[in-house]
Amino acid sequence: MNTLLGVEADSGLLWLALLPAAWVLTLAFLALRHGPLLRAAWREPYFLDVPVLIESDDWGPGPAWQASRLDELAALLSQQQDSVGRAAVVTAD
């Protein structure tokens, strides 16, 4: 029998009593060692549903038919909504 805080306990109970302390020490070590990384990961945006992204690297001036294609894309996106009713958007610079 071992003594834990003045109370006799068998080795199975001693191990069980020390397990939470080991867990807390492990979490403290991880927080100290990887705190900035964990905070950055926690702040990352989260999407309940997978977003669909359409990306292009060239929106410069082109033939006139490109303007009509962009109008068609805007019309198509205006018909799409997410689960709370927000419309799809296009951002360009």
C-alpha positions in Angstrom: 0.0 0.0 0.0 1.2 3.5 -0.8 0.3 6.7 1.0 -1.3 9.5 -1.0 -1.9 12.7 1.0 -1.7 10.8 4.3 -4.3 8.2 3.1 -3.3 4.7 2.3 -4.2 3.6 -1.3 -3.3 0.7 -3.5 -1.2 1.3 -6.6 -4.2 1.2 -9.0 -5.9 4.1 -7.1 -2.6 6.0 -6.8 -2.2 5.8 -10.6 -5.8 7.0 -11.1 -5.3 9.9 -8.7 -2.1 11.0 -10.5 -3.6 10.8 -14.0 -5.5 14.2 -13.8 -2.3 15.9 -12.6 -0.3 14.4 -15.4 -3.0 15.6 -17.9 -2.9 19.2 -16.5 0.9 19.2 -16.6 0.8 18.0 -20.2 -1.6 20.7 -21.2 0.5 23.4 -19.4 3.6 22.2 -21.3 1.8 22.3 -24.7 0.4 25.8 -23.9 3.9 27.1 -23.0 5.7 25.3 -25.8 3.2 25.9 -28.6 1.0 28.8 -27.3 1.3 31.2 -30.3 0.6 28.4 -32.8 -2.4 27.2 -30.8 -3.8 30.7 -30.5 -3.3 31.3 -34.3 -5.0 28.0 -35.1 -7.9 28.8 -32.8 -8.5 32.2 -34.5 -8.7 30.6 -38.0 -12.0 31.1 -39.7 -14.4 28.1 -39.6 -17.0 27.3 -42.2 -19.9 25.0 -41.2 -20.3 24.2 -44.9 -17.5 24.0 -47.5 -17.3 27.3 -49.4 -16.9 27.3 -53.1 -14.2 29.7 -54.3 -13.8 30.7 -58.0 -10.4 32.4 -58.5 -8.8 34.0 -61.5 -5.6 36.0 -61.9 -6.6 38.0 -65.0 -9.6 40.2 -65.0 -8.1 42.9 -67.2 -9.7 44.5 -70.2 -10.6 42.0 -72.9 -13.1 41.4 -75.6 -16.7 42.7 -75.2 -18.0 39.1 -74.7 -16.2 38.9 -71.3 -18.5 41.6 -69.9 -21.5 39.6 -70.9 -20.0 36.5 -69.3 -19.4 38.5 -66.0 -23.0 39.7 -66.1 -24.1 36.0 -66.5 -21.9 35.0 -63.6 -23.4 37.8 -61.4 -26.9 36.7 -62.3 -26.1 33.1 -61.5 -24.5 34.0 -58.2 -27.5 36.2 -57.2 -29.7 33.1 -57.3 -27.5 31.2 -54.9 -27.9 31.5 -51.1 -26.4 29.8 -48.1 -28.4 28.2 -45.2 -29.2 31.6 -43.6 -30.1 33.4 -46.8 -26.9 35.2 -47.6 -26.2 35.6 -51.4 -23.0 34.5 -53.0 -20.6 37.3 -53.8 -17.9 38.2 -56.2 -14.9 40.3 -55.2 -12.5 41.8 -57.6 -9.8 44.4 -57.5 
